[in-house]
Amino acid sequence: MANSSGCGDLDGPFEATFKEPFPDGANVDLAFATLAETRHPVSDWCKQLQADSLDTVVSHNARRASANDGRYLGQRLLEKVARRYNGNLKTILAFSSQNFEEDTDSMLFGRLIERKVAGLAVPNPKKSFIGRTVKELSHGVRLCFVGTHFPIKGVRAAIDEAEQHGDIASVLRSAKIALAKSLRQVLRRAVHSNILCSNTILVIQGDLNSRTLLDPSGGSPRDVLLELIGDTCLQAAIQEGLNLPPGRWHEIASCKEAYHLPVTYKFTDCPGSFFRRQDPRPHGQLGPGTHLSLGDVFAETELVRRTMMAFHEEEPLAHLDSDLYRRTMMGIPGEQLEAWGLQFKEAGFRPFRFPASPDRTIYWVPDVLASRIAWSLPHGGYKVCHHQHGSDHRPVSLEAVLHVAPHNMAAAAAAEAAAEAAAEATTRLQVLAHRPESQLESGGLCQSDNGESDSEH
């Protein structure tokens, strides 16, 4: 988001995120921010930040992490040049030293290769993941906060496949596997960095590049990440052979249907008239979050979708596929697109640019720890800042309170045994359901972040 001259500095609403209390007046104990594509000197800003309750502020820089990693020594100069064009992935972690302490030995970094030329990875420092780990002092729970910008190539290819074939089940599976590969790489690197254990939560935040899938038969739209999190078999495949305690991915601000997800992509550079302020905002004051959901978008397209289905009800559904995403966007009146600030260019439109919710916060947790934690959301879920300009994404914030129950040894042992038994049964189910085209084999899920086998060399 900050990879634009229109983004301005990091003061004002962004800085207020680190200073303002929760709605009930309680202080924030920890704040984590991911800048998925930025050129800002974040480290300098962190040194100047004065937040009463958050007395420790550290930043993380993907390009510098790559330069210090022996696996990528040959990429240093190229990534330095690439940063000027592609931007860089950076994170900021601020916390109260009264409640947390950092585990400086549990840093996380890995690259997510999206493109190769002549067998060599094209340097792109923003397509990576970087993380820092803290320990909560009261209950001993460890949290690894990871910022990332996932590749879009696999998901885009899956959606392009939909344009050709229209098999929603096949397309959805291909798109889920594309996202699953990135999640597996993060887990794999965390395991080899000795970060994950039975009392560690791994939180991922950033541009996860999830996309909206349309059903040519007229069914409800799907969100790739939402569908992946609900896929028990694929969840098991993601951590197969990684020597992890049984666990799974969750979304903090969970929902059951894609309709309820906020739209954070694809926008024009300028805010839509529906979100523009008539009066200037006082310095540092956050504006009211006006919500735009995928449900709002589809409410505007419902009439044209019904018309399309009625007109072509006697024809094969595949006839609709080449135009499904474009025609759906054409069903939104131009003045409404402008009011929302949604970008739609009919001539060059591609399906993966359909309005979506890629900017999310998810977490992986061992089952034995999951039974002890719960999240509450003071604002009910994600808040999107539609007033920010300069990008086709809109900044997203999420305020959450983590509740941790005391550790009960007997209950924990029983939960762990049950989780292991369930994981074994799930793995057997996955093998039986997908052999000989198992998700692990045909999907190429067991690959390292260097494109090699899943074993270390």
C-alpha positions as CSV (number, residue, x, y, z in Angstrom):
1,M,0.0,0.0,0.0
2,A,2.9,2.4,0.8
3,N,4.4,1.7,-2.6
4,S,2.9,4.9,-4.0
5,S,3.8,8.5,-3.9
6,G,0.1,9.1,-3.0
7,C,0.3,7.2,0.2
8,G,2.1,10.0,2.0
9,D,4.0,9.3,5.3
10,L,3.2,6.9,8.1
11,D,1.8,9.4,10.5
12,G,-1.9,10.2,11.0
13,P,-4.3,7.2,11.0
14,F,-1.5,4.7,10.7
15,E,0.4,6.0,13.7
16,A,-2.9,6.2,15.6
17,T,-3.2,2.5,15.3
18,F,-0.3,2.1,17.6
19,K,-1.5,4.7,20.1
20,E,-5.2,4.5,20.5
21,P,-6.8,2.2,23.1
22,F,-9.5,-0.4,22.5
23,P,-13.2,0.8,22.4
24,D,-13.6,0.0,26.1
25,G,-10.5,2.1,27.0
26,A,-8.2,-0.8,27.6
27,N,-4.6,-0.4,26.4
28,V,-3.3,-2.3,23.4
29,D,-0.7,-4.8,24.5
30,L,0.7,-5.6,21.0
31,A,0.3,-4.2,17.5
32,F,1.5,-5.8,14.3
33,A,1.5,-4.1,10.8
34,T,2.5,-5.5,7.4
35,L,3.4,-3.2,4.5
36,A,3.3,-5.6,1.6
37,E,4.7,-3.2,-1.0
38,T,6.6,-0.2,0.4
39,R,9.6,2.0,-0.1
40,H,9.2,3.9,3.2
41,P,12.1,4.0,5.7
42,V,10.2,2.1,8.3
43,S,13.1,1.6,10.7
44,D,13.5,5.3,11.1
45,W,9.8,5.8,11.7
46,C,9.9,3.1,14.5
47,K,12.7,4.9,16.3
48,Q,10.5,8.0,16.4
49,L,7.3,6.3,17.5
50,Q,6.2,7.3,21.0
51,A,3.4,5.0,22.2
52,D,2.7,4.9,25.9
53,S,1.7,1.3,26.3
54,L,3.8,-0.2,23.5
55,D,7.4,0.5,24.7
56,T,9.2,-1.9,22.4
57,V,9.0,-1.3,18.6
58,V,10.9,-3.4,16.0
59,S,10.8,-3.6,12.3
60,H,11.6,-6.3,9.8
61,N,12.8,-5.9,6.2
62,A,12.5,-8.7,3.6
63,R,15.3,-7.5,1.3
64,R,17.7,-7.2,4.2
65,A,16.7,-10.5,5.6
66,S,17.4,-12.0,2.2
67,A,20.8,-10.3,2.1
68,N,21.7,-11.9,5.5
69,D,20.5,-15.4,4.5
70,G,23.2,-17.6,3.1
71,R,20.7,-19.4,0.8
72,Y,20.2,-16.2,-1.3
73,L,23.7,-14.7,-1.4
74,G,23.7,-14.5,-5.2
75,Q,20.5,-12.5,-5.2
76,R,21.6,-9.5,-3.1
77,L,22.4,-7.1,-5.9
78,L,19.4,-8.1,-8.1
79,E,17.0,-7.7,-5.2
80,K,18.4,-4.3,-4.3
81,V,17.6,-3.2,-7.9
82,A,14.3,-5.0,-7.9
83,R,13.2,-3.2,-4.7
84,R,13.2,0.1,-6.6
85,Y,10.6,-1.2,-9.0
86,N,8.6,-3.7,-7.1
87,G,8.8,-2.3,-3.6
88,N,9.7,-4.2,-0.5
89,L,7.9,-6.2,2.2
90,K,8.3,-4.7,5.7
91,T,6.7,-5.3,9.1
92,I,6.4,-3.4,12.3
93,L,5.9,-5.2,15.7
94,A,5.2,-3.1,18.8
95,F,4.5,-4.6,22.2
96,S,4.4,-3.9,25.9
97,S,7.5,-5.3,27.7
98,Q,5.3,-5.9,30.7
99,N,3.3,-8.5,28.9
100,F,5.7,-9.8,26.2
101,E,9.3,-10.5,25.5
102,E,10.9,-11.2,22.1
103,D,12.5,-14.5,21.3
104,T,15.3,-13.1,19.1
105,D,16.4,-16.6,18.2
106,S,13.1,-17.3,16.5
107,M,13.2,-15.1,13.4
108,L,11.5,-16.3,10.2
109,F,12.3,-15.6,6.6
110,G,11.6,-17.3,3.3
111,R,11.2,-16.3,-0.4
112,L,8.1,-17.2,-2.4
113,I,9.2,-17.7,-6.0
114,E,6.6,-16.6,-8.5
115,R,8.6,-16.5,-11.7
116,K,11.8,-18.0,-13.2
117,V,13.9,-17.1,-16.2
118,A,16.3,-19.7,-17.6
119,G,15.8,-21.7,-14.4
120,L,16.7,-18.7,-12.1
121,A,14.3,-17.0,-9.8
122,V,13.3,-13.5,-10.8
123,P,14.2,-11.4,-7.7
124,N,11.2,-9.8,-6.0
125,P,11.7,-9.0,-2.4
126,K,8.1,-8.3,-1.6
127,K,7.1,-11.9,-2.6
128,S,8.3,-13.5,0.7
129,F,7.5,-13.9,4.3
130,I,9.2,-12.4,7.4
131,G,8.4,-13.1,11.0
132,R,9.3,-12.3,14.6
133,T,8.3,-14.3,17.8
134,V,7.3,-13.1,21.2
135,K,6.4,-14.9,24.4
136,E,3.4,-13.9,26.5
137,L,4.6,-13.7,30.0
138,S,1.5,-14.7,31.9
139,H,0.6,-18.0,30.2
140,G,3.8,-18.8,28.3
141,V,2.1,-18.8,24.9
142,R,4.4,-17.9,22.0
143,L,3.2,-16.0,19.0
144,C,5.1,-15.7,15.8
145,F,3.9,-12.8,13.7
146,V,4.5,-13.1,10.0
147,G,4.0,-10.6,7.3
148,T,3.8,-11.8,3.7
149,H,2.8,-11.1,0.1
150,F,1.8,-14.4,-1.5
151,P,2.3,-15.0,-5.3
152,I,-0.8,-14.7,-7.5
153,K,0.4,-16.9,-10.4
154,G,-1.2,-20.2,-9.3
155,V,-4.5,-18.7,-8.3
156,R,-4.6,-16.6,-11.5
157,A,-3.9,-19.7,-13.6
158,A,-6.7,-21.6,-11.9
159,I,-9.2,-18.7,-12.6
160,D,-8.1,-18.5,-16.2
161,E,-8.8,-22.2,-16.4
162,A,-12.4,-21.4,-15.3
163,E,-12.7,-19.2,-18.3
164,Q,-11.9,-22.1,-20.6
165,H,-13.7,-25.1,-18.9
166,G,-16.1,-23.7,-16.3
167,D,-15.7,-26.7,-13.9
168,I,-16.1,-24.9,-10.6
169,A,-15.0,-27.9,-8.5
170,S,-11.8,-28.4,-10.5
171,V,-11.0,-24.7,-10.6
172,L,-11.6,-24.3,-6.9
173,R,-9.3,-27.2,-6.1
174,S,-6.5,-25.9,-8.2
175,A,-6.8,-22.4,-6.6
176,K,-6.8,-23.9,-3.1
177,I,-3.7,-25.9,-3.9
178,A,-1.9,-22.8,-5.1
179,L,-2.6,-21.1,-1.8
180,A,-1.8,-24.2,0.1
181,K,1.7,-24.4,-1.4
182,S,2.5,-20.9,0.1
183,L,1.1,-21.8,3.5
184,R,3.1,-25.1,3.5
185,Q,6.3,-23.2,2.7
186,V,5.7,-20.9,5.7
187,L,5.1,-23.9,8.0
188,R,8.1,-25.8,6.6
189,R,10.5,-22.9,7.1
190,A,9.1,-22.3,10.6
191,V,9.7,-26.0,11.5
192,H,13.3,-25.9,10.3
193,S,13.8,-22.6,12.2
194,N,12.6,-24.4,15.4
195,I,9.8,-21.9,15.9
196,L,6.7,-24.1,16.1
197,C,5.9,-26.2,19.1
198,S,2.8,-27.2,21.1
199,N,2.5,-23.7,22.7
200,T,3.1,-21.5,19.6
201,I,0.6,-19.7,17.5
202,L,1.8,-18.6,14.0
203,V,-0.1,-15.5,12.8
204,I,0.1,-14.5,9.1
205,Q,-1.0,-11.1,7.9
206,G,-0.7,-9.4,4.5
207,D,-1.7,-9.8,0.9
208,L,-2.6,-13.5,0.8
209,N,-3.8,-13.1,-2.8
210,S,-7.1,-14.9,-2.3
211,R,-9.6,-14.4,-5.0
212,T,-13.3,-14.6,-5.7
213,L,-14.6,-17.5,-7.8
214,L,-17.9,-17.4,-9.6
215,D,-20.1,-20.4,-10.2
216,P,-21.3,-20.6,-13.9
217,S,-24.4,-22.6,-12.6
218,G,-25.5,-19.6,-10.6
219,G,-24.4,-20.8,-7.2
220,S,-22.9,-18.6,-4.5
221,P,-19.5,-17.1,-5.1
222,R,-16.5,-18.7,-3.4
223,D,-13.5,-17.2,-1.7
224,V,-10.4,-19.4,-2.2
225,L,-8.9,-18.8,1.3
226,L,-12.2,-19.4,3.0
227,E,-12.7,-22.6,1.1
228,L,-9.2,-23.8,1.9
229,I,-9.5,-23.2,5.6
230,G,-12.7,-25.3,5.6
231,D,-11.0,-28.2,3.7
232,T,-10.0,-30.7,6.3
233,C,-8.2,-33.0,3.9
234,L,-6.1,-30.2,2.3
235,Q,-5.3,-28.8,5.8
236,A,-3.8,-32.2,6.7
237,A,-1.9,-32.3,3.4
238,I,-0.4,-28.9,4.1
239,Q,1.5,-30.1,7.1
240,E,2.0,-33.7,6.0
241,G,5.5,-34.9,6.9
242,L,6.6,-31.7,8.6
243,N,7.0,-33.2,12.0
244,L,4.4,-30.8,13.5
245,P,1.9,-31.5,16.3
246,P,-1.6,-31.9,14.9
247,G,-3.0,-28.4,14.1
248,R,-4.8,-26.4,11.4
249,W,-5.2,-22.9,9.9
250,H,-8.0,-20.6,11.2
251,E,-9.1,-17.1,10.4
252,I,-9.4,-14.7,13.4
253,A,-12.3,-12.8,11.9
254,S,-14.0,-16.0,10.6
255,C,-17.2,-16.1,8.5
256,K,-19.1,-18.8,6.8
257,E,-19.8,-17.3,3.4
258,A,-17.8,-15.2,1.0
259,Y,-20.7,-12.7,0.9
260,H,-19.6,-11.4,4.3
261,L,-16.0,-10.7,3.4
262,P,-14.9,-7.1,3.0
263,V,-13.8,-6.0,-0.5
264,T,-10.1,-4.8,-0.3
265,Y,-9.3,-5.2,-4.1
266,K,-9.6,-4.1,-7.0
267,F,-9.9,-0.3,-6.6
268,T,-8.9,2.8,-8.5
269,D,-6.1,5.0,-7.2
270,C,-8.6,7.5,-5.7
271,P,-11.4,6.8,-3.1
272,G,-14.9,6.5,-4.4
273,S,-17.3,9.3,-3.9
274,F,-19.3,7.1,-1.5
275,F,-16.4,7.2,0.9
276,R,-15.0,10.7,0.4
277,R,-15.1,13.0,3.3
278,Q,-16.8,16.3,3.0
279,D,-14.9,17.8,6.0
280,P,-11.2,17.6,6.7
281,R,-10.2,15.0,9.3
282,P,-8.2,16.2,12.3
283,H,-4.6,15.0,12.3
284,G,-4.3,11.4,13.7
285,Q,-8.1,10.8,13.9
286,L,-9.3,7.6,12.4
287,G,-12.4,7.9,10.2
288,P,-15.6,5.8,10.5
289,G,-15.1,2.5,8.6
290,T,-17.7,2.4,5.9
291,H,-18.2,-1.2,4.9
292,L,-18.2,-2.7,1.4
293,S,-18.7,-6.4,1.3
294,L,-18.7,-8.9,-1.5
295,G,-22.4,-9.3,-0.7
296,D,-22.9,-5.6,-1.5
297,V,-21.2,-6.1,-4.9
298,F,-23.3,-9.2,-5.7
299,A,-26.5,-7.5,-4.7
300,E,-25.9,-5.0,-7.6
301,T,-25.2,-7.9,-10.0
302,E,-28.1,-10.2,-9.1
303,L,-30.4,-8.9,-11.8
304,V,-28.0,-9.3,-14.6
305,R,-26.9,-12.8,-13.3
306,R,-30.5,-14.0,-13.3
307,T,-31.0,-12.6,-16.8
308,M,-27.9,-14.3,-18.1
309,M,-29.0,-17.7,-16.6
310,A,-32.6,-17.4,-17.9
311,F,-31.4,-16.4,-21.4
312,H,-29.0,-19.3,-21.7
313,E,-30.9,-21.9,-19.7
314,E,-31.2,-24.1,-22.8
315,E,-27.5,-23.8,-23.7
316,P,-24.4,-25.4,-22.1
317,L,-23.1,-23.5,-19.1
318,A,-19.6,-23.5,-20.6
319,H,-21.0,-21.0,-23.2
320,L,-21.1,-18.4,-20.4
321,D,-17.7,-19.0,-19.0
322,S,-15.6,-16.8,-21.3
323,D,-17.7,-13.8,-20.3
324,L,-19.0,-14.7,-16.8
325,Y,-16.7,-12.4,-14.8
326,R,-16.8,-9.5,-17.2
327,R,-20.5,-9.7,-17.7
328,T,-21.1,-9.8,-13.9
329,M,-19.0,-6.6,-13.6
330,M,-21.0,-5.0,-16.4
331,G,-24.1,-5.6,-14.3
332,I,-23.0,-3.0,-11.9
333,P,-24.0,0.5,-13.0
334,G,-21.1,2.8,-13.9
335,E,-22.1,5.4,-11.3
336,Q,-22.1,2.7,-8.6
337,L,-18.6,1.5,-9.6
338,E,-17.4,5.1,-9.4
339,A,-19.1,5.6,-6.0
340,W,-17.3,2.5,-4.6
341,G,-14.1,3.3,-6.4
342,L,-14.0,-0.1,-8.0
343,Q,-11.8,-0.5,-11.0
344,F,-13.3,-2.1,-14.1
345,K,-11.9,-1.7,-17.6
346,E,-14.1,-3.8,-19.9
347,A,-11.7,-4.1,-22.8
348,G,-8.7,-5.5,-20.8
349,F,-10.6,-7.1,-17.9
350,R,-9.3,-10.4,-16.5
351,P,-11.2,-12.6,-14.1
352,F,-8.6,-12.5,-11.3
353,R,-9.2,-8.8,-11.1
354,F,-12.8,-9.3,-9.9
355,P,-13.5,-7.6,-6.5
356,A,-12.0,-9.8,-3.8
357,S,-10.8,-10.0,-0.2
358,P,-7.0,-10.9,-0.4
359,D,-5.8,-8.8,2.6
360,R,-6.5,-11.0,5.6
361,T,-5.2,-12.3,8.9
362,I,-5.0,-16.1,9.6
363,Y,-3.2,-18.3,12.1
364,W,-2.0,-21.8,12.5
365,V,-2.3,-23.3,16.0
366,P,-1.8,-26.9,17.4
367,D,-5.0,-28.5,18.3
368,V,-3.9,-29.0,21.9
369,L,-3.5,-25.2,22.2
370,A,-6.5,-24.3,20.1
371,S,-8.8,-25.8,22.9
372,R,-7.4,-23.2,25.3
373,I,-7.8,-20.0,23.2
374,A,-10.6,-17.9,22.0
375,W,-10.7,-14.6,20.1
376,S,-13.1,-11.6,20.6
377,L,-13.4,-8.8,18.1
378,P,-14.2,-5.3,19.6
379,H,-15.2,-4.0,16.2
380,G,-16.8,-7.2,14.9
381,G,-14.2,-7.9,12.3
382,Y,-12.1,-6.3,9.6
383,K,-12.1,-2.5,9.1
384,V,-11.2,-1.2,5.6
385,C,-9.9,2.3,5.2
386,H,-11.6,3.4,2.0
387,H,-10.2,7.0,2.4
388,Q,-6.7,6.0,1.5
389,H,-5.6,6.5,-2.1
390,G,-2.6,5.4,-4.2
391,S,-3.2,1.7,-4.7
392,D,-5.6,-0.9,-6.1
393,H,-5.8,-2.4,-2.5
394,R,-7.3,-0.7,0.5
395,P,-5.6,-0.8,3.9
396,V,-7.2,-3.2,6.4
397,S,-7.1,-3.3,10.2
398,L,-8.3,-5.9,12.7
399,E,-8.6,-5.4,16.4
400,A,-8.7,-8.7,18.3
401,V,-8.4,-9.8,21.9
402,L,-6.8,-13.2,22.6
403,H,-8.2,-15.1,25.6
404,V,-6.0,-17.9,26.9
405,A,-7.3,-20.4,29.5
406,P,-5.0,-21.9,32.1
407,H,-3.1,-25.0,31.1
408,N,-4.7,-28.2,32.4
409,M,-2.2,-31.1,32.1
410,A,-4.8,-33.9,32.1
411,A,-7.2,-32.2,29.7
412,A,-4.2,-31.2,27.4
413,A,-3.0,-34.8,27.2
414,A,-6.5,-36.0,26.3
415,A,-6.9,-33.3,23.7
416,E,-3.5,-34.1,22.2
417,A,-4.3,-37.8,22.0
418,A,-7.6,-37.1,20.4
419,A,-6.0,-34.6,17.9
420,E,-3.4,-37.2,16.9
421,A,-6.0,-39.8,16.3
422,A,-8.2,-37.4,14.3
423,A,-5.1,-36.4,12.2
424,E,-4.3,-40.0,11.4
425,A,-7.9,-40.7,10.4
426,T,-7.9,-37.5,8.3
427,T,-4.7,-38.5,6.6
428,R,-6.1,-41.9,5.7
429,L,-9.2,-40.3,4.4
430,Q,-7.2,-37.9,2.3
431,V,-5.1,-40.8,0.8
432,L,-8.2,-42.9,0.0
433,A,-10.1,-40.0,-1.4
434,H,-7.4,-38.7,-3.8
435,R,-5.2,-41.7,-4.8
436,P,-3.8,-42.0,-7.4
437,E,-4.2,-38.3,-7.9
438,S,-3.5,-37.3,-4.3
439,Q,-3.3,-33.7,-3.4
440,L,0.3,-34.3,-2.2
441,E,1.4,-35.7,-5.5
442,S,-0.6,-34.3,-8.4
443,G,-0.8,-30.9,-6.7
444,G,2.9,-30.7,-6.1
445,L,2.2,-29.5,-2.6
446,C,5.3,-31.1,-1.0
447,Q,7.9,-28.6,-2.5
448,S,10.4,-26.5,-0.7
449,D,10.7,-22.7,-1.2
450,N,13.5,-23.5,-3.7
451,G,11.3,-25.7,-5.8
452,E,13.1,-28.8,-4.6
453,S,11.8,-31.8,-2.6
454,D,10.5,-31.3,0.9
455,S,13.7,-32.6,2.5
456,E,16.5,-30.3,3.6
457,H,19.8,-30.5,1.7
